[in-house]
Every structure is written in structure tokens, then in C-alpha cells.
């Protein structure tokens, strides 16, 4: 009887432990966006994007990743749709932040002088969000309008993943 009771207690402990570890196990290998620099996840019109880009360049040189400069703002419907799409598709989010050093640059009403100065170095932006893929020296690799990735009121997962695969840094 003692062995049976011990077995039941151990069994219950395993089941309860397993139940509480499900979220932990599901999140193994997932990006925790709270650990990313704010310039990777938020459009902020008060920051100096030159400083953010320099930091991303340093990280890019160490990581071997390309930089994805995203131009947009919180006012932009498609920027919000893109964020929602990335945040609700864990595989896209993981790939997006794993394969690029992401820098968001606010563009719109109230754009500061530093942002204007930075964006003068790149081709004119026809709409937002807009992607510039850069190497670790901030040299332009790809100028890309995201309308090509849209589907309905969101984004096409296959096209988005293909964009990432095609523009991430090539491994040696």
C-alpha cells in the first residue's frame, strides 16, 4: 500500500509539473522581444537613428547578420498590421529577429533632423513600412516596398519568410 501511495504522489507531481512547464517548453528557442533593444521593436520619433544604426552595425559585425532598417511609424496602418503579423506568427518572429539586426526608424509628422539626415542617404520612400536591407557597413543591399508582401489586410506568410531567406546574410 505504501508503494502504491508513493507511486500516486509521484505521478501527480509529474502531471502537475508537466502542466506548468508546457509554456516553458513551447517557448524554448523563441525570441523574447522584451530582451531586444527598443529600436528593434518600436518606432520612436525622439531618438537619434544614427546612434541606433551604429549600434546595429556593431552587432551586425559580430553576428554576421544583415541590418533591416524599417521605416514607418505607429500612425501607419500597415506598420501596425506588420507588427501584429510578426507577433502572432512565432516562426516569423523568430526568423525575423534571428536573421536580421532590426532597426526601426520613425518617419512621419514630427520626424526629427537626425532622421531626415539619415534617410537622405537612401532612396526616396514611396510608402510605409519600407525596408532597407543593409550590410554591416550600412551599405544598401536592397530597397524594398512591403506592399509586395501584403495579403488582404495583413501579410502573406510565405512571401514574408521568402523575403527573410533571400535577404539575410549569406553564411560562409
N, C-alpha and C positions, 0 to 999 in steps of 0.2 A: 504494500500500500504506500509506503514511504517513497519508493522508486517511482510509482505512478504519479504521486503528487509532485515530486520533483520534476518529472517529465512535463507535466501540465504547466507548471510555473515557468519552466524554461521555454516551452512552446509559446506561451502567452507573451513572454518577454521578447522572443524573436519576432512574433507578429507585430507587436506594438513598436518595436524598434524599426522594423521594416517599413511600417506605415509612416513613421516620422522621417525616415530617410529617403522617401520617394522623391521629394522635391530636390534634395541634395544630389541624389543620383541623376535625376533628369537634367540638372544644371552643370554637371561635370563637362568641361570643355566649352561651355557657353561664355560669351563675353559679358562681363559685368560693366555696363556702360557708366556706372557710378565711379568706376576707377579711371575712366578716360579723362583727359584734360577737357575743360569746358569748351574750348574752341573746337573740339571734335563733335560735340553733341548739341551746341546751342549757337544761334545767330545772336551776336551781341554788338550793337552799334557803338558802344562806348570803348571797345578795345582797340588796340593797335594791331592790325592784322600782319604788319611786317614782323612784329615780335613773335606772333603765333606761328607764322610761316618759318621763321628762323629756327624756332624750337622744333617744329615738324621736320625741317631739313636735317637737324642734328640727329633726331630719332631715325629718320629715313636712312641716313648714312650708316647708322649702327645696325638697323634691322634689315636693310636691303629692300625695303618696300618703296613703291612709288607713293607720291603725295596726291591725294584727291582734294582739290580745292573746290568747295561747293559754295556758289554764290547764290544768295537768297535772303529770306527773312521770315520772321514769324508772321508777318502780314500776308505772306504768299500762300494761296490755297494749295498749290501743287507741292510746295515745300512741306506743308503740314501733311499732305497725303503721302509724300515720300517718307516722312518720319514715321507715320502710322504704319505704312507698309513694312518698313525696316524693323520696327519694334514688334510687330505682330508675326513676323516670319523669322524665327530664331536662326534658321540656317542662313538666311540672307544677312541678318545682323552679324552673325559670327564671321561670315566670309567678308562682308563689307569692312568691318573694323580689324580683321586679322590680315587682310591682303593690302590695305592702304593705311597710310598715316593720313587721317582725315582732318581737314581744316575748313571750318565754315566761316564765310565772310559775309557780314551783313551788307545788303545792298537795298537801297530804297530811300524813302524820306528820312532825312537826318543822317545820311551817310557822311562820316567824318572825313577830314582831309587825308588822313593816313590811308583809309580805304580807297579814296579816289586816286591817290598816288600809286597804290599797289595795282589797282585794276587797270590803270593806264598802260601797264606793262603787257597786258594781254589783249586779245581781240575783243571787239565790242560784243557785249552780251545782248542777245536778242530777246531773252526772257529768262525767268527764274522758275525753278532752280536751274543752275547751269554748272556743268562740271568742267574743270580744267585738270587734266592729269599731268603731273609734273614729275621729273626725276629728282634725285636727292639734291641737285644743284638748282632746283626750281626752274629748270628749262622745260618749256612746254612740249609735251608729248602728244596730247590730244585735247582739242577744243570740242566740247560735246553738249548739244542741247538735249535735255532729258525728255522732250516730247516724244522722241523715238522709243522710249521705254514705257510710255503710258498705255493703259488699257482701261477703258471705261473711266471711272473716277479714281482709279488707283494706278498701279504699275504692274507690268507683266513680269512675273517671277522668272521665267526662262530668259527673257531678254535682259533683265537686270543682272542675273547670275552670269550670263554670257558677257555682258559689259565688264563685270569684275574680272572674269577669267582672261579676257582679251587685253586688259589694261594694267593688270597687276605686274609688278616687276618680274622679269623672267629669271628663274633660278639658274644657277650655274651648274 
